[in-house]
Amino acid sequence: MSEEAESEPVLLQQVAGRLAGGMALMGGTLMLTRSRIIFVPVIQRAALKRSSQAAKLSQDLHGWQGHPQKLLNAAIMPLTKRIEIPLNQIEKVAASRRCALRISWTGSTKPRTMEFGISATRFSPIWNPENIASRDRLLAAINTVRQGRSLS
């Protein structure tokens, strides 16, 4: 994350999961600042690198050709990147599905769309009605900040 984003105050944060085809790919937190939405995955790259180092030691110790943990880590690694969405590049933000939020924006190279499932808490079941209320609060906050107004 850029130094500028690190110094920005977080106006609202919400437990979220990055979705693809309705399936959760990576859990994390969506944070709203005055200028952007930031998705911070729960699993960090440094932790995966450390896990792969441990798997390599285990592989060497046992004389194995490969280690399943290293394959899993390699598959998950692309999902561990923080996603920063500048508010001034958002074309559309809307509620989708039961408790999801779809954001479309123009990235540096092409238009992008991403969907995030919103949860009231880290352990909230999908059918919890508080998830919908949390999604609606986040959506209202994003629209308020995009219009240049402050959250009250």
C-alpha positions as CSV (number, residue, x, y, z in Angstrom):
1,M,0.0,0.0,0.0
2,S,1.3,3.4,-0.8
3,E,2.6,5.7,2.0
4,E,-0.2,8.1,1.2
5,A,-2.8,5.4,1.8
6,E,-1.1,4.4,5.1
7,S,-1.5,7.9,6.5
8,E,-5.1,8.3,5.4
9,P,-7.6,7.8,8.3
10,V,-9.9,4.8,7.9
11,L,-13.5,6.1,7.9
12,L,-15.1,2.7,8.0
13,Q,-13.9,-0.9,7.8
14,Q,-15.9,-4.1,7.3
15,V,-15.2,-7.8,7.3
16,A,-15.4,-8.9,3.7
17,G,-14.5,-11.8,1.4
18,R,-13.4,-11.4,-2.2
19,L,-15.9,-13.3,-4.4
20,A,-15.7,-15.0,-7.8
21,G,-18.7,-16.6,-9.2
22,G,-20.4,-16.3,-5.8
23,M,-17.7,-18.3,-4.1
24,A,-15.4,-16.8,-1.5
25,L,-11.8,-16.7,-2.7
26,M,-10.1,-14.8,0.1
27,G,-11.3,-13.3,3.4
28,G,-10.2,-9.9,4.6
29,T,-11.2,-6.4,5.4
30,L,-12.6,-3.6,3.2
31,M,-11.5,-0.2,4.4
32,L,-12.9,3.1,3.3
33,T,-10.8,6.2,3.3
34,R,-11.5,9.7,1.9
35,S,-9.9,8.7,-1.4
36,R,-10.1,5.0,-1.8
37,I,-11.4,1.6,-0.9
38,I,-8.7,-0.9,0.2
39,F,-9.2,-4.6,0.5
40,V,-6.6,-6.2,2.8
41,P,-6.6,-10.0,2.7
42,V,-6.4,-12.0,5.9
43,I,-3.6,-14.1,4.6
44,Q,-0.4,-12.0,4.0
45,R,2.3,-12.8,1.4
46,A,5.0,-12.8,4.1
47,A,3.1,-15.6,5.9
48,L,2.8,-17.7,2.8
49,K,6.5,-17.3,2.0
50,R,7.4,-18.4,5.6
51,S,5.0,-21.4,5.1
52,S,6.7,-22.3,1.9
53,Q,10.1,-22.2,3.6
54,A,8.9,-24.5,6.3
55,A,7.4,-26.9,3.6
56,K,10.8,-26.9,1.8
57,L,12.6,-27.9,5.0
58,S,10.0,-30.7,5.5
59,Q,10.5,-31.8,1.9
60,D,14.2,-31.9,2.3
61,L,14.0,-33.7,5.6
62,H,11.9,-36.5,4.2
63,G,13.5,-36.6,0.7
64,W,10.2,-35.9,-1.0
65,Q,10.0,-34.6,-4.6
66,G,7.5,-32.0,-3.7
67,H,5.3,-30.8,-0.9
68,P,1.5,-30.2,-1.1
69,Q,1.8,-27.1,1.1
70,K,4.1,-25.4,-1.4
71,L,1.6,-26.1,-4.2
72,L,-1.3,-24.7,-2.1
73,N,0.8,-21.6,-1.2
74,A,1.6,-21.0,-4.9
75,A,-2.1,-21.2,-5.8
76,I,-3.1,-18.8,-3.0
77,M,-0.3,-16.3,-3.5
78,P,-2.0,-14.2,-6.3
79,L,-5.0,-13.7,-4.0
80,T,-2.9,-12.1,-1.2
81,K,-2.4,-8.8,-3.0
82,R,-4.0,-5.7,-1.4
83,I,-6.5,-4.1,-3.7
84,E,-6.7,-0.3,-3.8
85,I,-9.7,1.2,-5.7
86,P,-9.5,5.0,-6.0
87,L,-13.0,6.5,-5.3
88,N,-12.6,8.9,-8.3
89,Q,-12.2,5.8,-10.6
90,I,-15.3,4.0,-9.5
91,E,-18.0,3.8,-12.2
92,K,-20.5,1.9,-10.2
93,V,-20.9,0.5,-6.7
94,A,-24.1,-1.5,-6.0
95,A,-25.5,-4.2,-3.8
96,S,-25.5,-7.6,-5.4
97,R,-26.7,-11.0,-4.2
98,R,-27.8,-11.4,-0.6
99,C,-25.0,-9.6,1.2
100,A,-22.5,-8.7,-1.5
101,L,-21.1,-5.5,-2.9
102,R,-20.1,-5.2,-6.6
103,I,-17.6,-2.4,-7.5
104,S,-16.8,-1.4,-11.1
105,W,-13.9,0.9,-11.8
106,T,-11.5,2.0,-14.4
107,G,-8.1,0.6,-13.5
108,S,-4.8,1.8,-14.9
109,T,-5.1,-0.5,-18.0
110,K,-8.7,-1.6,-18.3
111,P,-12.1,-1.5,-16.6
112,R,-12.4,-3.9,-13.7
113,T,-15.3,-5.3,-11.6
114,M,-14.9,-7.1,-8.3
115,E,-17.5,-8.5,-5.9
116,F,-17.1,-8.7,-2.1
117,G,-19.2,-10.6,0.3
118,I,-19.8,-8.5,3.4
119,S,-20.1,-10.0,6.9
120,A,-21.3,-8.4,10.1
121,T,-18.4,-10.2,12.0
122,R,-15.6,-12.5,11.1
123,F,-17.6,-15.5,12.2
124,S,-21.1,-14.4,11.0
125,P,-23.0,-17.1,9.1
126,I,-24.1,-16.2,5.6
127,W,-27.8,-16.2,6.4
128,N,-27.3,-13.6,9.3
129,P,-29.6,-10.6,8.4
130,E,-26.9,-8.3,10.0
131,N,-24.7,-9.0,7.0
132,I,-27.2,-7.2,4.8
133,A,-27.4,-4.3,7.2
134,S,-23.6,-4.1,7.3
135,R,-23.4,-4.2,3.5
136,D,-26.0,-1.4,3.2
137,R,-24.1,0.7,5.8
138,L,-20.9,0.3,3.8
139,L,-22.6,1.1,0.5
140,A,-24.2,4.2,2.0
141,A,-20.8,5.3,3.4
142,I,-19.0,4.8,0.1
143,N,-21.7,6.8,-1.8
144,T,-21.5,9.6,0.8
145,V,-17.7,9.9,0.6
146,R,-17.8,9.7,-3.2
147,Q,-20.2,12.7,-3.2
148,G,-17.6,14.7,-1.2
149,R,-19.7,14.7,2.0
150,S,-18.3,13.5,5.4
151,L,-19.6,10.6,7.4
152,S,-21.6,11.7,10.5
